[in-house]
Amino acid sequence: MNLQPRGNDSAPLVEELREMVAHTREEIGRTVDAPAAKAAVKAQAMEKAADLKEQAVAKAAVVTDQLRESAVQAARLAKDRIPAPAVDKAAHAAARLQATAARAGQLAAERTPDPVAGKAGQWAAAARAHRMPLVVAAGALGVLMLVVRSRRHR
């Protein structure tokens, strides 16, 4: 655009300048609004994510409560269907078994010599530290025994 005065035609020049200013203002407005719009989208997305999270937590709580109630109801039904003498007998047998196991463990601990107990503790610690190789070795030994046994019966 030509900004030189044209003599008597100053009115068109003023109009051109006003149009240029208006156009520049629009461009500046769009430039300023762009980051604001992006920020608004990000804020909306964050708000939506928070809402979805709240909904998911609420839904999980409802489902958990339903599952818990179902489990309680199933336990009640199972308990109602098992006769009382059977429940008492099972409880008595469990208590007797627990007492026998405790007594056997105590006797074994008392009668085991200290060096043997120390070695057994070391072996148990080593087995716990190297579980996977021990399981693989036990599996291989089991397969080997099955193969030997099957060949003997042929």
Summary of the structure (lengths in Angstrom):
residues: 154
radius of gyration: 42.1
end to end distance: 107.1
largest distance: 125.2
contacts: 287
relative contact order: 0.02
helix: 90%
strand: 0%
